[in-house]
């Protein structure tokens, strides 16, 4: 065998050893991740569930506030209408009083 043959065989041997070493390390990492993944997924799911519940609660509160504002607006319009009617009645009373005062004099 020539020197280049030995170099080629040595290179193949060392590359194979390095690839095997990398492969074993990556398999160990994957195994560790696989062991932890149910716990990681559970934490992520719990976090998502809490976020959904918080968002639903926020949306419900926002809707209740909007409904209350709508009811208040409706009630405010009724109050304004009643106040306008009272004002009209007061004007009519004033007019009646002026008319009766003028007739008495």
Helices and strands as residue ranges (DSSP letters): H 3-104
